[in-house]
């Protein structure tokens, strides 16, 4: 017999979302992707499309806990919690949570490798297996200055379209997901692809290009492996469980 469906408990779901967001912040610290107090990660309040949770401005990523997370509305007004908000985070995350239905979670970084590739004219190149796992799902948004102008929201959403990864040119990387697990697995793969591209380019030798048919075939394989209906690595669930175990060993306390 099938087990009865568990009733949705808003408070339990909200606490779980807070813990996931705090865990993502701590993992960004562990992977060396932080930019002091800058950059931001967010997740929708479960069951609502007019509220999301975001890390507060002023805490280092390794200091973020579930209880320090802020809840805000789509205009950036704090509805729960105490602290300050990064105004660029309000523009970017508010736009995506409002305009991208499947963007339950959003991870935005200013990492060394991500910014370096974002500054290259051709962006992420289809040079490695790792790049091809994400290459077909990347959109680009041109740099227009620090993202403080709400008028940039429309262009950001138009550029993103139906993709789940975004390279903000001359700025950084961003991914979305239906869960924090999915969004974080996607940013991991995108950042790894950027790192390998820079390593290959730094060797100072000609790079071996891949034929178009191989690129197309590998894009399709990436969807089988990591796409929305994938069974082998479903929606980041395996990676997230492993990462949470790593975090519990190395930087516990995020659930407080």
C-alpha positions as CSV (number, residue, x, y, z in Angstrom):
1,X,0.0,0.0,0.0
2,X,1.2,3.5,-0.7
3,X,1.9,5.7,2.3
4,X,-0.6,8.5,2.8
5,X,0.5,11.9,1.6
6,X,1.9,14.2,4.2
7,X,-0.1,17.4,4.7
8,X,1.8,20.5,3.9
9,X,2.9,22.3,7.0
10,X,3.9,25.9,6.2
11,X,6.1,26.4,9.3
12,X,8.0,23.1,8.8
13,X,8.5,23.9,5.1
14,X,9.6,27.4,5.9
15,X,12.2,26.2,8.5
16,X,13.5,23.6,6.0
17,X,13.9,26.4,3.4
18,X,15.8,28.6,5.9
19,X,18.2,25.7,6.7
20,X,18.7,25.0,3.0
21,X,19.6,28.6,2.3
22,X,22.0,28.8,5.3
23,X,23.6,25.6,4.1
24,X,24.1,27.0,0.6
25,X,25.8,30.1,2.1
26,X,28.1,28.0,4.2
27,X,29.0,25.8,1.2
28,X,29.8,28.8,-0.9
29,X,32.3,29.7,1.8
30,X,33.8,26.2,1.9
31,X,34.3,26.3,-1.8
32,X,36.0,29.7,-1.8
33,X,33.4,31.4,-3.9
34,X,32.7,34.3,-1.6
35,X,33.1,38.0,-2.3
36,X,33.4,39.2,1.4
37,X,29.8,40.5,2.0
38,X,28.7,40.7,-1.6
39,X,26.6,38.3,-3.7
40,X,23.4,36.7,-2.6
41,X,21.4,33.4,-2.5
42,X,17.7,33.2,-2.2
43,X,14.8,30.7,-2.0
44,X,11.1,31.3,-2.2
45,X,9.0,31.0,0.9
46,X,7.3,27.6,0.4
47,X,3.8,27.9,-0.9
48,X,4.1,31.5,-1.8
49,X,5.2,33.4,-4.9
50,X,5.3,36.9,-3.4
51,X,7.9,36.2,-0.7
52,X,11.4,34.9,-0.7
53,X,14.3,34.4,1.8
54,X,17.7,35.9,1.3
55,X,21.0,36.2,3.2
56,X,21.4,39.5,5.1
57,X,24.0,42.1,4.1
58,X,26.6,42.3,6.8
59,X,27.2,38.6,7.7
60,X,30.0,36.6,6.2
61,X,28.8,33.5,4.4
62,X,30.3,31.2,7.0
63,X,28.3,33.2,9.7
64,X,24.9,32.7,8.1
65,X,22.4,30.6,10.1
66,X,18.7,29.7,9.4
67,X,17.6,32.2,12.0
68,X,19.6,35.1,10.5
69,X,17.9,34.8,7.1
70,X,15.6,37.6,6.0
71,X,12.2,37.3,4.4
72,X,11.3,39.9,1.8
73,X,8.6,40.7,-0.7
74,X,9.1,41.1,-4.4
75,X,9.8,44.8,-4.0
76,X,12.5,44.2,-1.4
77,X,10.6,45.1,1.7
78,X,11.6,43.1,4.7
79,X,8.6,41.1,6.0
80,X,10.4,39.0,8.7
81,X,13.8,39.2,10.3
82,X,16.2,41.9,11.2
83,X,19.1,43.3,9.2
84,X,20.0,45.0,6.0
85,X,19.5,43.9,2.4
86,X,22.0,44.2,-0.5
87,X,20.1,46.5,-3.0
88,X,21.5,44.6,-6.0
89,X,20.2,41.4,-4.6
90,X,16.7,42.9,-4.4
91,X,16.8,43.8,-8.1
92,X,18.2,40.5,-9.3
93,X,16.4,38.1,-7.0
94,X,13.2,40.0,-6.9
95,X,13.0,40.0,-10.7
96,X,13.8,36.3,-11.1
97,X,11.5,35.1,-8.3
98,X,8.7,37.2,-9.8
99,X,9.3,36.4,-13.5
100,X,10.6,32.8,-13.6
101,X,8.0,30.3,-12.4
102,X,10.5,27.4,-11.8
103,X,13.0,29.6,-10.0
104,X,12.3,28.4,-6.4
105,X,16.0,29.0,-5.6
106,X,18.6,31.4,-7.0
107,X,22.4,31.3,-6.5
108,X,24.5,34.2,-7.6
109,X,28.3,34.4,-7.3
110,X,31.2,36.7,-8.0
111,X,33.9,33.9,-8.0
112,X,37.3,34.3,-9.5
113,X,36.7,31.6,-12.2
114,X,33.1,32.7,-12.9
115,X,34.0,36.4,-13.3
116,X,37.0,35.6,-15.4
117,X,35.0,33.6,-17.9
118,X,32.2,36.2,-17.8
119,X,34.8,38.7,-18.9
120,X,35.8,36.7,-22.0
121,X,34.2,37.7,-25.3
122,X,32.9,34.2,-26.1
123,X,32.0,33.3,-22.5
124,X,32.0,29.6,-21.7
125,X,33.4,27.6,-24.6
126,X,32.3,24.0,-25.5
127,X,35.8,22.6,-24.9
128,X,35.4,20.0,-22.2
129,X,32.9,17.4,-21.1
130,X,32.3,19.5,-18.0
131,X,31.5,22.6,-20.0
132,X,29.1,20.6,-22.2
133,X,27.1,19.5,-19.2
134,X,26.0,23.2,-18.8
135,X,26.8,24.9,-22.1
136,X,23.4,24.3,-23.8
137,X,21.6,25.9,-20.8
138,X,23.5,29.1,-20.4
139,X,22.1,32.6,-21.2
140,X,24.0,35.9,-21.1
141,X,23.2,39.3,-19.8
142,X,25.3,42.3,-20.7
143,X,26.9,44.5,-18.0
144,X,25.1,47.8,-17.5
145,X,26.8,48.9,-14.2
146,X,26.0,47.7,-10.7
147,X,22.5,46.2,-10.7
148,X,20.7,48.8,-8.8
149,X,18.2,50.0,-11.4
150,X,14.9,48.2,-11.3
151,X,14.5,49.0,-15.0
152,X,17.2,46.4,-15.6
153,X,14.8,43.7,-14.4
154,X,13.0,43.3,-17.7
155,X,16.2,42.9,-19.7
156,X,17.5,40.4,-17.3
157,X,14.4,38.3,-17.6
158,X,14.3,38.6,-21.4
159,X,17.9,37.5,-21.6
160,X,17.5,34.6,-19.3
161,X,14.5,33.2,-21.2
162,X,13.9,29.5,-20.4
163,X,17.5,28.8,-19.4
164,X,18.5,27.8,-15.9
165,X,22.0,29.3,-15.9
166,X,23.0,32.9,-16.6
167,X,26.4,34.4,-17.1
168,X,26.2,38.1,-16.2
169,X,28.9,39.5,-18.5
170,X,31.9,41.2,-16.7
171,X,30.1,40.4,-13.4
172,X,29.5,36.8,-12.4
173,X,27.4,33.6,-12.6
174,X,23.9,32.7,-11.6
175,X,21.7,29.6,-11.6
176,X,18.1,28.8,-10.7
177,X,16.4,25.6,-9.6
178,X,13.2,24.1,-8.5
179,X,15.0,23.4,-5.2
180,X,18.1,24.6,-3.5
181,X,19.6,21.2,-4.3
182,X,19.0,21.7,-8.0
183,X,20.2,25.4,-8.1
184,X,23.4,24.5,-6.1
185,X,24.3,21.5,-8.2
186,X,23.9,23.7,-11.3
187,X,26.2,26.5,-9.9
188,X,28.7,23.8,-9.0
189,X,28.8,22.4,-12.6
190,X,29.0,25.9,-14.1
191,X,31.8,27.1,-11.8
192,X,33.7,23.8,-12.4
193,X,33.4,24.3,-16.2
194,X,34.7,27.9,-15.9
195,X,37.7,26.6,-13.8
196,X,38.6,24.0,-16.3
197,X,38.4,26.4,-19.2
198,X,40.8,28.8,-17.5
199,X,43.2,26.0,-16.7
200,X,43.2,24.9,-20.3
201,X,43.7,28.4,-21.6
202,X,46.6,29.0,-19.1
203,X,48.7,26.3,-20.6
204,X,49.5,28.5,-23.6
205,X,49.1,25.8,-26.2
206,X,46.4,25.4,-29.0
207,X,43.1,24.0,-27.6
208,X,41.5,21.0,-29.3
209,X,38.1,22.1,-30.6
210,X,35.1,19.7,-30.7
211,X,33.0,19.1,-33.8
212,X,29.5,20.4,-33.8
213,X,27.8,17.0,-33.9
214,X,29.7,15.9,-30.8
215,X,28.7,19.2,-29.0
216,X,25.0,18.7,-30.0
217,X,25.1,15.0,-28.9
218,X,26.7,15.8,-25.5
219,X,24.1,18.6,-24.9
220,X,21.4,16.0,-25.3
221,X,23.3,13.6,-23.0
222,X,23.5,16.3,-20.4
223,X,19.7,16.5,-20.3
224,X,19.5,12.8,-19.8
225,X,22.0,13.0,-16.9
226,X,21.0,16.2,-15.2
227,X,17.8,17.4,-16.8
228,X,14.4,18.0,-15.1
229,X,13.4,14.3,-15.7
230,X,16.8,12.8,-15.1
231,X,16.9,9.6,-13.0
232,X,20.7,9.1,-12.7
233,X,21.4,12.4,-10.9
234,X,17.9,13.7,-10.1
235,X,17.7,17.5,-9.6
236,X,20.8,17.7,-7.4
237,X,19.4,15.4,-4.7
238,X,22.4,13.1,-4.5
239,X,24.8,16.0,-4.5
240,X,22.9,18.0,-2.0
241,X,22.7,15.1,0.5
242,X,26.4,14.6,0.2
243,X,27.1,18.3,0.5
244,X,25.0,18.5,3.6
245,X,27.0,15.7,5.2
246,X,30.2,17.5,4.3
247,X,28.8,20.7,5.9
248,X,27.7,18.8,9.1
249,X,31.3,17.6,9.5
250,X,33.2,20.7,8.6
251,X,31.1,23.7,9.4
252,X,28.0,22.8,11.5
253,X,25.7,25.2,13.2
254,X,24.0,26.5,10.1
255,X,20.6,25.2,11.1
256,X,20.5,27.3,14.3
